[in-house]
Amino acid sequence: MSDHFTRVLSRPEFIALVAALMALNALAIDVMLPALPYMGEALGIANENERQFVVTAYMLGMGIAVLGFGPLTDRFGRRAPLLWGVGIYIVAVVIAAFVQDFTVLLALRFIQGMGAASVRVIATAVVRDRYRGREMAEVMSLTFMVFMAIPIIAPGIGQVLLLTGPWQTIFIFMGLLAAAFWLWTYMRLPETLPEAQRRPLSVGGVLSGFRIVFTNRVAISYGLAGTFLFGALFGFITSAQQIYVDIYGLGVYFPVAFAAMAGLMAISSFTNSKVVRRIGMRRLSHGAMLVFTLGSGIWLTLATLGLLPLWLFFSLLAIIMFCFGWSASNMNSLSMEPLGNVAGTAASVFGFIQTVGGALIGSYVGQHFDGTTVPVATGYFTMGILTLACILVAEKGRLFGVGEEYGGSAEPVMEVH
């Protein structure tokens, strides 16, 4: 670690940096969506549903690699694994800009996702290192709000890049942005895991960490709940271009509709950050999930009956995704709250099950696209039911309980000069 930089972050810069790193994942998915038809045409992929594998390959690479980054970051700290992971991300996207074979492109997307796994694990771990309880939920909400700025603008960025150059330009853009975030991290992010709190990188130590995670009922139940939530979201993301363009005929205005939905999720996360300390993570997330599931059931019923014009579809989706914003960040905090002593391993386990599970669920939903929104609506409603089931297991059959939510005081970050 160089002594030339002072790594004492204010709370706003800490939130902004963590959000920027997390945004690399959203960027890698959402900026690609307008380019899928062009990539498919250029690389000889006629089947529209097969183009979705550009998203799925990335998700699978990230989901599998998070299992490795968890034990690594609990052993070697947060900084070094994070810098190596983002470096792999950068190399993969630069090479991808020059390939002309769809299979090779998917392999590079898989490797890109593996590099991004470092962000998926360590961004969550550094927040848990620094904060606890409802304050952690507040910080996660603010981070998620900034993170959601990328989905708001990413499809539009992709569309602009396609107007000014070939689809390969998108990969160059991703590489440049990731390089900027790598430099910011190198210069400003302190090591948040002291030497005394690091776990041995041995088979016994790793298995011990995994055992702690999997035997905590509350943590693993909320982790699985997040899997089902993200499965619903990925099912929509993989089908979004076809829904907005093929069903509703929005054409080049597809990024606007997508951005509006992401904007609602950002607003949801911001309002959550303002009320979570007073109301509590459980009350907010449980209530939101009830509305999420009810709204999805109404959507599915109307879609099955063929009574879903654009304005009604968008209104229902807006309500559902607003509730997603209240649910996801709080349940992520609830899953991490009991596991501060193995935060890196916990983040890797939940990252694995949520990313791989979510990608597989989302891909399954996306591959059933049939020219209607029924498959996506079915996915949302089914995942809502499963998420509520996980909550009931975590809370022993109770909803809206106060539970063991710890105080909101922050733990100091080690100051490094």
C-alpha positions in Angstrom: 0.0 0.0 0.0 1.5 3.3 -1.0 2.1 6.1 1.5 1.6 8.8 -1.0 -2.2 8.9 -0.7 -4.4 9.7 2.3 -7.2 7.2 2.5 -9.6 8.8 5.0 -13.0 8.9 3.2 -15.8 11.1 4.3 -19.2 9.4 4.4 -20.4 11.0 1.1 -17.3 9.9 -0.7 -17.4 6.5 0.8 -21.0 6.0 -0.4 -20.1 7.4 -3.8 -17.1 5.2 -4.3 -18.9 2.0 -3.2 -21.9 2.9 -5.4 -19.6 3.6 -8.4 -17.9 0.2 -8.0 -21.3 -1.5 -7.7 -22.5 0.4 -10.7 -19.9 -1.5 -12.9 -22.2 -4.5 -12.6 -25.3 -2.6 -13.6 -23.4 -0.9 -16.5 -22.1 -4.3 -17.8 -25.7 -5.5 -18.1 -27.8 -2.5 -19.0 -25.6 -0.7 -21.4 -25.6 -3.8 -23.6 -29.4 -4.0 -24.0 -29.8 -1.7 -27.0 -26.9 -3.4 -28.7 -28.3 -7.0 -28.5 -29.9 -6.9 -32.0 -26.8 -5.4 -33.6 -24.5 -7.9 -31.9 -26.8 -10.8 -33.0 -26.8 -9.6 -36.6 -23.1 -9.0 -36.7 -22.2 -12.3 -35.2 -24.8 -14.4 -37.0 -27.3 -15.1 -34.2 -30.7 -15.2 -35.7 -32.7 -16.4 -32.6 -33.6 -13.3 -30.5 -33.7 -15.3 -27.3 -30.2 -16.5 -27.8 -28.9 -13.0 -27.7 -29.9 -12.9 -24.0 -26.9 -15.2 -23.3 -24.7 -12.0 -23.5 -26.3 -11.0 -20.2 -26.6 -14.6 -18.8 -22.9 -15.4 -19.4 -21.8 -12.3 -17.4 -24.1 -13.1 -14.5 -22.9 -16.7 -14.3 -19.2 -15.7 -14.3 -19.8 -13.3 -11.5 -22.0 -15.7 -9.5 -19.4 -18.5 -9.6 -16.4 -16.3 -8.8 -17.9 -14.7 -5.8 -17.3 -17.9 -3.8 -13.6 -17.4 -4.3 -13.4 -13.7 -3.5 -15.2 -14.1 -0.1 -12.5 -16.2 1.6 -9.8 -14.2 -0.2 -11.0 -10.9 1.1 -11.4 -12.2 4.6 -7.8 -13.4 4.5 -6.0 -10.7 2.5 -8.2 -7.7 3.2 -10.5 -5.7 0.9 -8.2 -3.6 -1.2 -5.9 -6.1 -3.0 -8.6 -8.6 -4.2 -10.8 -5.7 -5.3 -8.1 -4.1 -7.4 -7.2 -7.4 -9.0 -10.8 -8.2 -9.8 -11.5 -4.8 -11.4 -8.3 -5.3 -13.4 -9.6 -8.6 -14.8 -12.8 -6.9 -15.7 -10.9 -4.2 -17.7 -8.8 -6.7 -19.6 -11.8 -8.8 -20.6 -13.9 -5.9 -22.0 -11.0 -4.5 -24.0 -10.4 -7.9 -25.6 -14.1 -8.4 -26.2 -14.1 -5.3 -28.4 -12.0 -7.0 -31.0 -13.6 -10.5 -31.2 -15.8 -11.7 -34.1 -17.1 -15.0 -32.7 -20.2 -15.2 -30.5 -18.8 -18.1 -28.4 -15.6 -16.3 -27.7 -17.6 -13.2 -26.8 -19.6 -15.2 -24.3 -16.5 -16.6 -22.8 -15.1 -13.0 -22.3 -18.3 -11.9 -20.8 -18.0 -14.8 -18.4 -14.5 -13.7 -17.5 -15.7 -10.1 -17.2 -18.3 -11.3 -14.7 -15.6 -13.2 -12.8 -13.7 -9.9 -12.3 -16.8 -8.1 -11.3 -17.4 -10.7 -8.6 -14.8 -8.8 -6.5 -17.0 -5.7 -6.6 -20.1 -7.8 -5.8 -18.5 -9.2 -2.6 -16.2 -6.5 -1.4 -18.5 -3.5 -1.8 -21.0 -5.2 0.5 -18.2 -6.2 2.9 -16.7 -2.8 3.3 -20.1 -1.3 4.2 -20.5 -4.1 6.8 -17.0 -3.3 8.1 -17.9 0.3 8.7 -21.6 0.3 9.8 -24.1 -1.8 11.7 -27.9 -2.2 12.1 -30.2 0.4 10.7 -27.4 2.8 9.8 -26.0 0.0 7.6 -29.4 -0.2 6.0 -29.5 3.5 5.5 -26.0 3.5 3.9 -26.9 0.5 1.7 -30.0 2.4 0.5 -28.1 5.5 -0.4 -25.5 3.3 -2.1 -28.2 1.6 -4.0 -29.7 4.9 -5.0 -26.5 6.2 -6.5 -26.0 2.7 -8.1 -29.4 3.0 -9.8 -28.3 6.1 -11.6 -26.4 3.8 -14.0 -29.5 1.8 -15.1 -31.2 5.2 -15.6 -28.7 6.4 -18.1 -26.9 3.2 -19.3 -29.4 2.2 -22.1 -29.3 5.8 -23.3 -25.5 5.7 -23.3 -25.6 2.5 -25.2 -28.0 4.0 -27.7 -25.8 7.1 -28.2 -22.7 4.9 -28.6 -24.5 2.9 -31.3 -25.3 6.1 -33.1 -21.7 7.2 -33.1 -19.9 3.9 -33.7 -20.2 0.1 -33.9 -21.4 -2.1 -31.0 -17.7 -2.7 -30.0 -17.6 0.9 -28.8 -19.7 -0.1 -25.8 -16.9 -2.4 -24.6 -14.3 0.3 -24.9 -16.5 2.6 -22.9 -16.9 0.0 -20.2 -13.2 -0.5 -20.0 -12.4 3.2 -19.7 -15.0 3.8 -17.0 -13.8 0.7 -15.0 -10.2 2.0 -15.3 -11.2 5.4 -13.8 -13.0 3.6 -10.9 -9.9 1.4 -10.4 -7.7 4.5 -10.0 -10.2 6.1 -7.6 -10.2 2.9 -5.5 -6.4 2.7 -5.5 -6.0 6.3 -4.4 -8.8 6.7 -1.9 -10.2 3.4 -0.5 -8.7 2.5 2.9 -8.3 -1.1 4.1 -11.3 -1.6 6.3 -10.4 -5.1 7.6 -7.7 -4.9 10.3 -5.0 -7.6 10.4 -6.3 -8.9 13.7 -9.7 -9.7 12.2 -8.5 -11.7 9.2 -9.4 -15.3 8.8 -6.9 -18.0 7.7 -7.0 -19.1 4.1 -7.2 -22.8 4.8 -9.7 -25.5 4.0 -10.7 -25.6 7.6 -11.0 -21.8 7.9 -13.0 -21.5 4.7 -15.4 -24.3 5.6 -15.8 -22.8 9.1 -16.8 -19.5 7.6 -19.3 -21.2 5.2 -20.7 -23.2 8.1 -21.3 -20.0 10.1 -23.2 -18.5 7.2 -25.3 -21.6 6.3 -26.3 -22.4 9.9 -27.7 -18.9 10.6 -31.4 -19.2 9.9 -32.1 -15.5 9.6 -29.1 -14.7 7.4 -29.6 -17.6 5.0 -33.4 -17.1 4.7 -33.0 -13.5 3.8 -30.1 -14.4 1.4 -32.5 -16.8 -0.4 -35.2 -14.2 -0.4 -32.8 -11.9 -2.3 -32.1 -14.7 -4.8 -35.8 -14.9 -5.7 -36.1 -11.1 -5.9 -33.2 -10.8 -8.2 -34.4 -13.7 -10.3 -37.6 -11.8 -11.0 -35.6 -8.7 -11.8 -33.2 -10.5 -14.2 -36.2 -12.1 -15.9 -37.5 -8.7 -16.7 -34.1 -7.3 -17.7 -33.4 -10.1 -20.2 -36.8 -9.6 -21.8 -37.0 -5.8 -21.5 -35.8 -4.9 -25.0 -38.3 -7.4 -26.5 -41.2 -6.2 -24.3 -40.7 -2.5 -25.0 -39.7 -2.8 -28.6 -41.5 -5.8 -29.9 -44.7 -5.7 -27.9 -45.2 -2.0 -27.3 -43.3 -0.6 -30.3 -41.2 2.0 -28.4 -38.2 1.6 -30.8 -35.5 4.1 -29.9 -37.5 5.3 -26.9 -36.9 2.0 -25.2 -34.0 3.5 -23.1 -36.3 6.2 -21.9 -38.9 3.7 -20.6 -36.1 1.7 -19.0 -34.5 4.7 -17.4 -37.9 5.8 -16.0 -38.2 2.5 -14.2 -34.7 2.6 -12.8 -35.4 6.2 -11.7 -38.4 5.0 -9.6 -36.1 2.3 -8.0 -33.6 5.0 -7.1 -36.3 7.2 -5.6 -37.5 4.2 -3.6 -34.0 3.6 -2.3 -33.7 7.2 -1.3 -37.0 7.3 0.6 -36.0 4.0 2.3 -32.8 5.7 3.5 -34.9 8.5 5.1 -37.3 6.3 7.0 -35.5 3.0 7.7 -34.1 4.2 11.1 -37.5 5.2 12.3 -39.6 2.3 10.9 -37.1 -0.5 10.7 -35.8 -2.8 8.1 -38.4 -5.6 8.7 -41.5 -3.5 8.6 -40.4 -1.8 5.4 -39.3 -4.9 3.5 -42.2 -7.1 4.7 -44.8 -4.5 3.8 -43.2 -3.8 0.4 -43.1 -7.6 -0.4 -46.8 -7.9 0.2 -47.5 -5.1 -2.2 -44.9 -6.5 -4.7 -46.7 -9.9 -4.7 -50.2 -8.5 -4.9 -49.2 -6.1 -7.8 -47.5 -9.0 -9.7 -50.7 -11.1 -9.3 -52.8 -8.3 -10.8 -50.3 -8.0 -13.6 -50.4 -11.7 -14.4 -54.2 -11.8 -14.4 -54.5 -8.9 -16.7 -51.7 -10.1 -19.0 -53.3 -13.5 -19.3 -56.7 -11.9 -20.2 -54.9 -9.7 -22.8 -56.0 -6.5 -21.1 -52.6 -4.7 -20.6 -52.1 -1.5 -22.6 -48.8 0.2 -22.2 -50.0 2.8 -19.6 -51.4 0.0 -17.4 -48.4 -2.2 -17.8 -46.1 0.6 -16.9 -48.2 1.7 -13.9 -48.2 -1.8 -12.4 -44.5 -2.3 -13.0 -43.7 1.1 -11.4 -45.5 0.0 -8.2 -43.8 -3.3 -8.2 -40.3 -2.0 -8.8 -40.8 0.8 -6.2 -41.5 -2.0 -3.7 -38.4 -3.9 -5.0 -36.3 -0.9 -4.0 -37.6 -1.0 -0.5 -37.2 -4.8 -0.2 -33.8 -5.5 -1.8 -31.5 -3.2 0.2 -33.2 -4.0 3.6 -33.2 -7.7 3.1 -29.5 -7.5 2.0 -28.8 -5.7 5.3 -30.8 -8.2 7.3 -28.8 -11.1 5.7 -25.5 -9.5 6.6 -26.3 -8.1 10.0 -25.6 -11.3 12.1 -22.4 -12.1 10.2 -20.0 -9.3 10.8 -17.2 -11.6 11.8 -17.3 -13.4 8.4 -18.6 -10.5 6.2 -16.5 -11.3 3.2 -17.4 -15.0 3.2 -21.1 -14.1 3.8 -21.1 -11.6 1.0 -19.6 -14.3 -1.3 -22.1 -16.9 -0.3 -25.1 -14.6 -0.8 -23.5 -13.2 -4.0 -23.2 -16.7 -5.4 -26.7 -17.9 -4.6 -28.3 -14.5 -5.6 -26.3 -14.0 -8.8 -26.2 -17.6 -10.1 -29.7 -18.4 -8.8 -31.0 -15.1 -10.1 -29.3 -15.5 -13.5 -30.7 -19.0 -14.0 -34.2 -18.0 -12.9 -34.0 -14.9 -15.1 -32.7 -16.8 -18.1 -35.4 -19.4 -17.7 -38.0 -16.7 -17.7 -36.4 -14.9 -20.6 -36.2 -18.0 -22.8 -40.0 -18.4 -22.4 -40.7 -15.0 -23.9 -43.6 -15.6 -26.3 -44.6 -12.1 -27.5 -46.5 -11.3 -24.3 -45.6 -10.2 -20.8 -47.2 -13.4 -19.3 -43.9 -15.2 -18.7 -42.3 -12.2 -16.9 -45.4 -11.6 -14.9 -45.5 -15.3 -13.9 -41.9 -15.0 -12.8 -42.6 -11.9 -10.7 -45.6 -13.4 -8.9 -43.9 -16.8 -8.3 -40.8 -15.1 -6.9 -42.9 -12.9 -4.7 -44.6 -15.9 -3.1 -41.2 -17.7 -2.6 -39.7 -14.5 -1.1 -42.5 -14.2 1.4 -42.0 -17.9 2.3 -38.3 -17.2 3.0 -39.3 -14.2 5.2 -41.7 -16.3 7.2 -39.0 -19.0 7.8 -36.5 -16.3 8.9 -39.0 -14.7 11.3 -40.6 -18.0 12.6 -43.9 -17.2 10.9 -44.2 -13.5 11.9 -44.3 -10.5 9.7 -43.3 -6.9 10.7 -41.5 -8.0 13.8 -38.9 -5.7 15.3 -36.4 -8.6 15.7 -32.8 -8.1 16.8 -32.0 -4.9 14.9 -28.9 -3.4 16.4 -28.2 0.2 17.0 -27.2 2.6 14.3 -23.8 3.7 15.5 -21.0 3.4 13.0 -17.9 1.5 13.6 -14.8 3.6 12.8 -12.9 2.8 9.6 -9.2 2.4 10.2 -7.5 5.6 9.0 -4.6 4.9 6.7 -2.1 7.6 5.8 
